[in-house]
Amino acid sequence: MVKGIRERIFQPAALNDLFERHAVKQYTRELLFSNVVNLMSLVVSGIHPSVSAAYKALEKTIGVSRPAL
């Protein structure tokens, strides 16, 4: 159920658009704002116990190194 709620509320295109409209000094290269939100929501909801564990689970889809995150 949490996964369904996350997918509906945190739609990647809407999150990235929100970031682009309100970012002042921030910018996007390879790491999208929606990827960060997705990863952090996994930690906050308790699906993964830490950011490191969530990163390991999503490493292939995030596309950046752990230090870049």
Backbone as XML, in Angstrom:
<?xml version="1.0"?>
<chain id="A" units="angstrom">
  <residue number="1" name="MET">
    <atom name="N" x="0.817" y="-1.180" z="0.000"/>
    <atom name="CA" x="0.000" y="0.000" z="0.000"/>
    <atom name="C" x="0.875" y="1.264" z="0.000"/>
  </residue>
  <residue number="2" name="VAL">
    <atom name="N" x="1.952" y="1.225" z="0.748"/>
    <atom name="CA" x="2.860" y="2.381" z="0.792"/>
    <atom name="C" x="3.442" y="2.641" z="-0.591"/>
  </residue>
  <residue number="3" name="LYS">
    <atom name="N" x="3.775" y="1.584" z="-1.301"/>
    <atom name="CA" x="4.346" y="1.737" z="-2.643"/>
    <atom name="C" x="3.357" y="2.445" z="-3.567"/>
  </residue>
  <residue number="4" name="GLY">
    <atom name="N" x="2.099" y="2.070" z="-3.509"/>
    <atom name="CA" x="1.081" y="2.706" z="-4.338"/>
    <atom name="C" x="0.906" y="4.179" z="-4.017"/>
  </residue>
  <residue number="5" name="ILE">
    <atom name="N" x="0.913" y="4.501" z="-2.749"/>
    <atom name="CA" x="0.788" y="5.899" z="-2.329"/>
    <atom name="C" x="1.997" y="6.701" z="-2.791"/>
  </residue>
  <residue number="6" name="ARG">
    <atom name="N" x="3.196" y="6.120" z="-2.614"/>
    <atom name="CA" x="4.415" y="6.803" z="-3.048"/>
    <atom name="C" x="4.391" y="7.075" z="-4.549"/>
  </residue>
  <residue number="7" name="GLU">
    <atom name="N" x="3.950" y="6.085" z="-5.327"/>
    <atom name="CA" x="3.931" y="6.255" z="-6.777"/>
    <atom name="C" x="2.922" y="7.317" z="-7.211"/>
  </residue>
  <residue number="8" name="ARG">
    <atom name="N" x="1.818" y="7.410" z="-6.496"/>
    <atom name="CA" x="0.793" y="8.390" z="-6.866"/>
    <atom name="C" x="1.175" y="9.807" z="-6.434"/>
  </residue>
  <residue number="9" name="ILE">
    <atom name="N" x="1.651" y="9.959" z="-5.225"/>
    <atom name="CA" x="1.982" y="11.284" z="-4.708"/>
    <atom name="C" x="3.290" y="11.817" z="-5.291"/>
  </residue>
  <residue number="10" name="PHE">
    <atom name="N" x="4.277" y="10.959" z="-5.376"/>
    <atom name="CA" x="5.611" y="11.385" z="-5.812"/>
    <atom name="C" x="5.874" y="10.990" z="-7.256"/>
  </residue>
  <residue number="11" name="GLN">
    <atom name="N" x="5.075" y="11.490" z="-8.176"/>
    <atom name="CA" x="5.277" y="11.193" z="-9.588"/>
    <atom name="C" x="6.558" y="11.876" z="-10.055"/>
  </residue>
  <residue number="12" name="PRO">
    <atom name="N" x="7.477" y="11.117" z="-10.660"/>
    <atom name="CA" x="8.783" y="11.675" z="-11.032"/>
    <atom name="C" x="8.714" y="12.937" z="-11.896"/>
  </residue>
  <residue number="13" name="ALA">
    <atom name="N" x="7.869" y="12.947" z="-12.891"/>
    <atom name="CA" x="7.805" y="14.120" z="-13.773"/>
    <atom name="C" x="7.352" y="15.363" z="-13.007"/>
  </residue>
  <residue number="14" name="ALA">
    <atom name="N" x="6.369" y="15.203" z="-12.130"/>
    <atom name="CA" x="5.876" y="16.342" z="-11.350"/>
    <atom name="C" x="6.935" y="16.843" z="-10.375"/>
  </residue>
  <residue number="15" name="LEU">
    <atom name="N" x="7.664" y="15.928" z="-9.732"/>
    <atom name="CA" x="8.717" y="16.332" z="-8.797"/>
    <atom name="C" x="9.847" y="17.060" z="-9.511"/>
  </residue>
  <residue number="16" name="ASN">
    <atom name="N" x="10.259" y="16.533" z="-10.658"/>
    <atom name="CA" x="11.341" y="17.176" z="-11.402"/>
    <atom name="C" x="10.915" y="18.552" z="-11.915"/>
  </residue>
  <residue number="17" name="ASP">
    <atom name="N" x="9.661" y="18.677" z="-12.322"/>
    <atom name="CA" x="9.146" y="19.969" z="-12.764"/>
    <atom name="C" x="9.121" y="20.968" z="-11.605"/>
  </residue>
  <residue number="18" name="LEU">
    <atom name="N" x="8.679" y="20.519" z="-10.444"/>
    <atom name="CA" x="8.659" y="21.365" z="-9.251"/>
    <atom name="C" x="10.061" y="21.861" z="-8.915"/>
  </residue>
  <residue number="19" name="PHE">
    <atom name="N" x="11.025" y="20.952" z="-8.990"/>
    <atom name="CA" x="12.419" y="21.323" z="-8.722"/>
    <atom name="C" x="12.899" y="22.384" z="-9.715"/>
  </residue>
  <residue number="20" name="GLU">
    <atom name="N" x="12.637" y="22.166" z="-10.985"/>
    <atom name="CA" x="13.101" y="23.103" z="-12.011"/>
    <atom name="C" x="12.477" y="24.486" z="-11.836"/>
  </residue>
  <residue number="21" name="ARG">
    <atom name="N" x="11.234" y="24.537" z="-11.407"/>
    <atom name="CA" x="10.560" y="25.824" z="-11.233"/>
    <atom name="C" x="11.069" y="26.603" z="-10.027"/>
  </residue>
  <residue number="22" name="HIS">
    <atom name="N" x="11.537" y="25.890" z="-8.973"/>
    <atom name="CA" x="11.878" y="26.578" z="-7.727"/>
    <atom name="C" x="13.364" y="26.558" z="-7.367"/>
  </residue>
  <residue number="23" name="ALA">
    <atom name="N" x="14.168" y="25.847" z="-8.100"/>
    <atom name="CA" x="15.599" y="25.800" z="-7.796"/>
    <atom name="C" x="16.228" y="27.154" z="-8.087"/>
  </residue>
  <residue number="24" name="VAL">
    <atom name="N" x="17.031" y="27.623" z="-7.149"/>
    <atom name="CA" x="17.697" y="28.903" z="-7.332"/>
    <atom name="C" x="19.150" y="28.673" z="-7.735"/>
  </residue>
  <residue number="25" name="LYS">
    <atom name="N" x="19.920" y="28.013" z="-6.866"/>
    <atom name="CA" x="21.323" y="27.741" z="-7.152"/>
    <atom name="C" x="21.554" y="26.278" z="-7.522"/>
  </residue>
  <residue number="26" name="GLN">
    <atom name="N" x="20.590" y="25.428" z="-7.253"/>
    <atom name="CA" x="20.740" y="24.004" z="-7.523"/>
    <atom name="C" x="20.588" y="23.741" z="-9.022"/>
  </residue>
  <residue number="27" name="TYR">
    <atom name="N" x="21.123" y="22.628" z="-9.451"/>
    <atom name="CA" x="21.029" y="22.246" z="-10.853"/>
    <atom name="C" x="20.964" y="20.729" z="-10.951"/>
  </residue>
  <residue number="28" name="THR">
    <atom name="N" x="20.599" y="20.253" z="-12.118"/>
    <atom name="CA" x="20.488" y="18.819" z="-12.358"/>
    <atom name="C" x="21.528" y="18.400" z="-13.384"/>
  </residue>
  <residue number="29" name="ARG">
    <atom name="N" x="22.252" y="17.353" z="-13.040"/>
    <atom name="CA" x="23.139" y="16.716" z="-14.017"/>
    <atom name="C" x="22.585" y="15.318" z="-14.258"/>
  </residue>
  <residue number="30" name="GLU">
    <atom name="N" x="23.132" y="14.315" z="-13.575"/>
    <atom name="CA" x="22.628" y="12.946" z="-13.732"/>
    <atom name="C" x="21.623" y="12.566" z="-12.647"/>
  </residue>
  <residue number="31" name="LEU">
    <atom name="N" x="21.767" y="13.142" z="-11.465"/>
    <atom name="CA" x="20.910" y="12.788" z="-10.335"/>
    <atom name="C" x="19.670" y="13.669" z="-10.334"/>
  </residue>
  <residue number="32" name="LEU">
    <atom name="N" x="18.532" y="13.051" z="-10.580"/>
    <atom name="CA" x="17.273" y="13.788" z="-10.613"/>
    <atom name="C" x="16.704" y="13.957" z="-9.207"/>
  </residue>
  <residue number="33" name="PHE">
    <atom name="N" x="15.991" y="15.041" z="-9.010"/>
    <atom name="CA" x="15.340" y="15.308" z="-7.734"/>
    <atom name="C" x="14.370" y="14.185" z="-7.382"/>
  </residue>
  <residue number="34" name="SER">
    <atom name="N" x="13.669" y="13.652" z="-8.365"/>
    <atom name="CA" x="12.713" y="12.570" z="-8.117"/>
    <atom name="C" x="13.413" y="11.316" z="-7.599"/>
  </residue>
  <residue number="35" name="ASN">
    <atom name="N" x="14.636" y="11.064" z="-8.022"/>
    <atom name="CA" x="15.389" y="9.913" z="-7.520"/>
    <atom name="C" x="15.740" y="10.093" z="-6.045"/>
  </residue>
  <residue number="36" name="VAL">
    <atom name="N" x="16.107" y="11.300" z="-5.666"/>
    <atom name="CA" x="16.430" y="11.582" z="-4.264"/>
    <atom name="C" x="15.179" y="11.427" z="-3.396"/>
  </residue>
  <residue number="37" name="VAL">
    <atom name="N" x="14.061" y="11.965" z="-3.856"/>
    <atom name="CA" x="12.807" y="11.856" z="-3.107"/>
    <atom name="C" x="12.408" y="10.390" z="-2.965"/>
  </residue>
  <residue number="38" name="ASN">
    <atom name="N" x="12.522" y="9.625" z="-4.044"/>
    <atom name="CA" x="12.183" y="8.203" z="-3.998"/>
    <atom name="C" x="13.055" y="7.474" z="-2.980"/>
  </residue>
  <residue number="39" name="LEU">
    <atom name="N" x="14.343" y="7.705" z="-3.028"/>
    <atom name="CA" x="15.261" y="7.046" z="-2.104"/>
    <atom name="C" x="14.963" y="7.425" z="-0.656"/>
  </residue>
  <residue number="40" name="MET">
    <atom name="N" x="14.778" y="8.701" z="-0.393"/>
    <atom name="CA" x="14.512" y="9.146" z="0.976"/>
    <atom name="C" x="13.155" y="8.660" z="1.481"/>
  </residue>
  <residue number="41" name="SER">
    <atom name="N" x="12.176" y="8.534" z="0.596"/>
    <atom name="CA" x="10.864" y="8.036" z="1.027"/>
    <atom name="C" x="10.949" y="6.571" z="1.441"/>
  </residue>
  <residue number="42" name="LEU">
    <atom name="N" x="11.861" y="5.814" z="0.847"/>
    <atom name="CA" x="12.067" y="4.423" z="1.257"/>
    <atom name="C" x="12.619" y="4.345" z="2.677"/>
  </residue>
  <residue number="43" name="VAL">
    <atom name="N" x="13.467" y="5.287" z="3.030"/>
    <atom name="CA" x="14.045" y="5.318" z="4.375"/>
    <atom name="C" x="13.007" y="5.818" z="5.387"/>
  </residue>
  <residue number="44" name="VAL">
    <atom name="N" x="12.333" y="6.902" z="5.049"/>
    <atom name="CA" x="11.352" y="7.496" z="5.965"/>
    <atom name="C" x="10.200" y="6.537" z="6.249"/>
  </residue>
  <residue number="45" name="SER">
    <atom name="N" x="9.764" y="5.794" z="5.239"/>
    <atom name="CA" x="8.643" y="4.869" z="5.430"/>
    <atom name="C" x="9.067" y="3.568" z="6.108"/>
  </residue>
  <residue number="46" name="GLY">
    <atom name="N" x="10.367" y="3.379" z="6.328"/>
    <atom name="CA" x="10.846" y="2.198" z="7.024"/>
    <atom name="C" x="11.067" y="0.988" z="6.140"/>
  </residue>
  <residue number="47" name="ILE">
    <atom name="N" x="10.960" y="1.159" z="4.831"/>
    <atom name="CA" x="11.189" y="0.038" z="3.915"/>
    <atom name="C" x="12.664" y="-0.357" z="3.946"/>
  </residue>
  <residue number="48" name="HIS">
    <atom name="N" x="13.547" y="0.640" z="4.041"/>
    <atom name="CA" x="14.979" y="0.398" z="4.205"/>
    <atom name="C" x="15.429" y="1.111" z="5.477"/>
  </residue>
  <residue number="49" name="PRO">
    <atom name="N" x="16.361" y="0.497" z="6.229"/>
    <atom name="CA" x="16.759" y="1.075" z="7.509"/>
    <atom name="C" x="17.683" y="2.283" z="7.419"/>
  </residue>
  <residue number="50" name="SER">
    <atom name="N" x="18.308" y="2.496" z="6.263"/>
    <atom name="CA" x="19.244" y="3.614" z="6.139"/>
    <atom name="C" x="19.324" y="4.075" z="4.690"/>
  </residue>
  <residue number="51" name="VAL">
    <atom name="N" x="19.917" y="5.240" z="4.495"/>
    <atom name="CA" x="20.114" y="5.764" z="3.146"/>
    <atom name="C" x="21.047" y="4.832" z="2.369"/>
  </residue>
  <residue number="52" name="SER">
    <atom name="N" x="22.048" y="4.300" z="3.047"/>
    <atom name="CA" x="22.979" y="3.377" z="2.400"/>
    <atom name="C" x="22.270" y="2.121" z="1.901"/>
  </residue>
  <residue number="53" name="ALA">
    <atom name="N" x="21.390" y="1.561" z="2.714"/>
    <atom name="CA" x="20.648" y="0.360" z="2.314"/>
    <atom name="C" x="19.717" y="0.666" z="1.145"/>
  </residue>
  <residue number="54" name="ALA">
    <atom name="N" x="19.074" y="1.811" z="1.169"/>
    <atom name="CA" x="18.194" y="2.203" z="0.069"/>
    <atom name="C" x="19.000" y="2.425" z="-1.206"/>
  </residue>
  <residue number="55" name="TYR">
    <atom name="N" x="20.179" y="3.029" z="-1.060"/>
    <atom name="CA" x="21.042" y="3.236" z="-2.226"/>
    <atom name="C" x="21.447" y="1.906" z="-2.843"/>
  </residue>
  <residue number="56" name="LYS">
    <atom name="N" x="21.811" y="0.948" z="-2.013"/>
    <atom name="CA" x="22.204" y="-0.367" z="-2.526"/>
    <atom name="C" x="21.064" y="-1.011" z="-3.301"/>
  </residue>
  <residue number="57" name="ALA">
    <atom name="N" x="19.830" y="-0.833" z="-2.831"/>
    <atom name="CA" x="18.674" y="-1.416" z="-3.503"/>
    <atom name="C" x="18.374" y="-0.715" z="-4.831"/>
  </residue>
  <residue number="58" name="LEU">
    <atom name="N" x="18.672" y="0.576" z="-4.914"/>
    <atom name="CA" x="18.346" y="1.361" z="-6.112"/>
    <atom name="C" x="19.568" y="1.747" z="-6.940"/>
  </residue>
  <residue number="59" name="GLU">
    <atom name="N" x="20.702" y="1.175" z="-6.627"/>
    <atom name="CA" x="21.970" y="1.576" z="-7.256"/>
    <atom name="C" x="21.902" y="1.590" z="-8.783"/>
  </residue>
  <residue number="60" name="LYS">
    <atom name="N" x="21.274" y="0.591" z="-9.373"/>
    <atom name="CA" x="21.208" y="0.505" z="-10.841"/>
    <atom name="C" x="20.323" y="1.598" z="-11.444"/>
  </residue>
  <residue number="61" name="THR">
    <atom name="N" x="19.255" y="1.964" z="-10.758"/>
    <atom name="CA" x="18.324" y="2.947" z="-11.318"/>
    <atom name="C" x="18.724" y="4.387" z="-11.033"/>
  </residue>
  <residue number="62" name="ILE">
    <atom name="N" x="19.516" y="4.627" z="-9.995"/>
    <atom name="CA" x="19.913" y="5.987" z="-9.657"/>
    <atom name="C" x="20.941" y="6.515" z="-10.636"/>
  </residue>
  <residue number="63" name="GLY">
    <atom name="N" x="21.921" y="5.711" z="-10.980"/>
    <atom name="CA" x="22.870" y="6.092" z="-12.011"/>
    <atom name="C" x="24.010" y="6.992" z="-11.589"/>
  </residue>
  <residue number="64" name="VAL">
    <atom name="N" x="24.174" y="7.230" z="-10.286"/>
    <atom name="CA" x="25.306" y="8.013" z="-9.786"/>
    <atom name="C" x="25.961" y="7.253" z="-8.648"/>
  </residue>
  <residue number="65" name="SER">
    <atom name="N" x="27.157" y="7.643" z="-8.306"/>
    <atom name="CA" x="27.880" y="6.979" z="-7.222"/>
    <atom name="C" x="27.310" y="7.389" z="-5.866"/>
  </residue>
  <residue number="66" name="ARG">
    <atom name="N" x="27.660" y="6.620" z="-4.854"/>
    <atom name="CA" x="27.208" y="6.932" z="-3.495"/>
    <atom name="C" x="27.688" y="8.303" z="-3.035"/>
  </residue>
  <residue number="67" name="PRO">
    <atom name="N" x="28.969" y="8.679" z="-3.260"/>
    <atom name="CA" x="29.391" y="10.029" z="-2.851"/>
    <atom name="C" x="28.629" y="11.141" z="-3.588"/>
  </residue>
  <residue number="68" name="ALA">
    <atom name="N" x="28.243" y="10.913" z="-4.830"/>
    <atom name="CA" x="27.474" y="11.925" z="-5.557"/>
    <atom name="C" x="26.087" y="12.112" z="-4.961"/>
  </residue>
  <residue number="69" name="LEU">
    <atom name="N" x="25.575" y="11.053" z="-4.383"/>
    <atom name="CA" x="24.247" y="11.131" z="-3.761"/>
    <atom name="C" x="24.332" y="11.943" z="-2.489"/>
  </residue>
</chain>
